[in-house]
Amino acid sequence: MPDPATDAVFTLIVELGRAPGDGLPEGALGGALLCYASAGSEAEAVRETVALLKSAGLNPLEVTAQGTLAERRAAGEEIGAEEEALMARAAAEDAVIVAQKTWFGEE
């Protein structure tokens, strides 16, 4: 059960490699996912996101944390209404939301 007093939503960029049966488009060499993960700490958000992606057959290689909503705002980032709504959904559902997918192909 989410605890709004201690949980935050973290913005994560996850780089993916290829794995058999991963469902990535033909010709893709990998990709990147923009995720919002509700968790009590950044480390927990990373662990839960990686575990979820692995259970889906994906091959996470590296995760870069961009911070919480408050941290990103404090750094001067402008957060759009759509992005904020996805973060609120992640918090309400105590979930990992994949907001954007980018596939990498051969140059």
Contacts in CASP RR format, 6 or more apart in sequence:
PFRMAT RR
TARGET T0000
AUTHOR 0000-0000-0000
METHOD contacts of the structure
MODEL  1
MPDPATDAVFTLIVELGRAPGDGLPEGALGGALLCYASAGSEAEAVRETV
ALLKSAGLNPLEVTAQGTLAERRAAGEEIGAEEEALMARAAAEDAVIVAQ
KTWFGEE
1 94 0 8 1.000
2 38 0 8 1.000
2 91 0 8 1.000
2 92 0 8 1.000
2 93 0 8 1.000
2 94 0 8 1.000
3 40 0 8 1.000
4 91 0 8 1.000
6 40 0 8 1.000
7 38 0 8 1.000
7 39 0 8 1.000
7 40 0 8 1.000
7 91 0 8 1.000
7 94 0 8 1.000
8 38 0 8 1.000
8 39 0 8 1.000
8 40 0 8 1.000
8 68 0 8 1.000
8 69 0 8 1.000
8 70 0 8 1.000
8 91 0 8 1.000
9 36 0 8 1.000
9 37 0 8 1.000
9 38 0 8 1.000
9 68 0 8 1.000
9 69 0 8 1.000
9 87 0 8 1.000
9 88 0 8 1.000
9 90 0 8 1.000
9 91 0 8 1.000
10 36 0 8 1.000
10 37 0 8 1.000
10 38 0 8 1.000
10 39 0 8 1.000
10 42 0 8 1.000
10 45 0 8 1.000
10 46 0 8 1.000
10 65 0 8 1.000
10 66 0 8 1.000
10 67 0 8 1.000
10 68 0 8 1.000
11 34 0 8 1.000
11 35 0 8 1.000
11 36 0 8 1.000
11 65 0 8 1.000
11 66 0 8 1.000
11 67 0 8 1.000
11 68 0 8 1.000
11 69 0 8 1.000
11 72 0 8 1.000
11 87 0 8 1.000
12 34 0 8 1.000
12 35 0 8 1.000
12 36 0 8 1.000
12 37 0 8 1.000
12 45 0 8 1.000
12 46 0 8 1.000
12 49 0 8 1.000
12 63 0 8 1.000
12 64 0 8 1.000
12 65 0 8 1.000
12 66 0 8 1.000
13 32 0 8 1.000
13 33 0 8 1.000
13 34 0 8 1.000
13 35 0 8 1.000
13 63 0 8 1.000
13 64 0 8 1.000
13 66 0 8 1.000
14 32 0 8 1.000
14 33 0 8 1.000
14 35 0 8 1.000
14 49 0 8 1.000
14 50 0 8 1.000
14 53 0 8 1.000
14 60 0 8 1.000
14 62 0 8 1.000
14 63 0 8 1.000
15 30 0 8 1.000
15 31 0 8 1.000
15 32 0 8 1.000
15 60 0 8 1.000
15 61 0 8 1.000
15 62 0 8 1.000
15 63 0 8 1.000
15 64 0 8 1.000
16 22 0 8 1.000
16 24 0 8 1.000
16 30 0 8 1.000
16 31 0 8 1.000
16 32 0 8 1.000
16 33 0 8 1.000
16 53 0 8 1.000
16 58 0 8 1.000
16 59 0 8 1.000
16 60 0 8 1.000
16 61 0 8 1.000
17 29 0 8 1.000
17 30 0 8 1.000
17 31 0 8 1.000
17 58 0 8 1.000
17 59 0 8 1.000
17 60 0 8 1.000
17 61 0 8 1.000
18 24 0 8 1.000
18 28 0 8 1.000
18 29 0 8 1.000
18 30 0 8 1.000
18 59 0 8 1.000
19 57 0 8 1.000
19 58 0 8 1.000
19 59 0 8 1.000
21 57 0 8 1.000
22 57 0 8 1.000
22 58 0 8 1.000
22 59 0 8 1.000
24 30 0 8 1.000
24 31 0 8 1.000
24 103 0 8 1.000
25 103 0 8 1.000
27 105 0 8 1.000
27 106 0 8 1.000
28 103 0 8 1.000
28 104 0 8 1.000
28 105 0 8 1.000
29 104 0 8 1.000
29 105 0 8 1.000
29 106 0 8 1.000
30 103 0 8 1.000
30 104 0 8 1.000
30 105 0 8 1.000
31 101 0 8 1.000
31 102 0 8 1.000
31 103 0 8 1.000
31 104 0 8 1.000
32 101 0 8 1.000
32 102 0 8 1.000
32 104 0 8 1.000
33 53 0 8 1.000
33 98 0 8 1.000
33 100 0 8 1.000
33 101 0 8 1.000
33 102 0 8 1.000
34 98 0 8 1.000
34 99 0 8 1.000
34 100 0 8 1.000
34 101 0 8 1.000
35 49 0 8 1.000
35 96 0 8 1.000
35 97 0 8 1.000
35 98 0 8 1.000
35 99 0 8 1.000
36 86 0 8 1.000
36 87 0 8 1.000
36 89 0 8 1.000
36 90 0 8 1.000
36 96 0 8 1.000
36 97 0 8 1.000
36 99 0 8 1.000
37 45 0 8 1.000
37 46 0 8 1.000
37 48 0 8 1.000
37 49 0 8 1.000
37 90 0 8 1.000
37 95 0 8 1.000
37 96 0 8 1.000
37 97 0 8 1.000
38 45 0 8 1.000
38 90 0 8 1.000
38 91 0 8 1.000
38 93 0 8 1.000
38 94 0 8 1.000
38 95 0 8 1.000
38 96 0 8 1.000
39 45 0 8 1.000
39 48 0 8 1.000
42 65 0 8 1.000
42 67 0 8 1.000
45 65 0 8 1.000
46 63 0 8 1.000
46 65 0 8 1.000
48 96 0 8 1.000
49 60 0 8 1.000
49 63 0 8 1.000
49 96 0 8 1.000
50 60 0 8 1.000
50 63 0 8 1.000
52 96 0 8 1.000
53 60 0 8 1.000
54 60 0 8 1.000
66 72 0 8 1.000
69 79 0 8 1.000
69 84 0 8 1.000
69 87 0 8 1.000
72 79 0 8 1.000
73 79 0 8 1.000
79 87 0 8 1.000
83 99 0 8 1.000
86 97 0 8 1.000
86 99 0 8 1.000
87 97 0 8 1.000
89 95 0 8 1.000
89 97 0 8 1.000
90 96 0 8 1.000
90 97 0 8 1.000
END
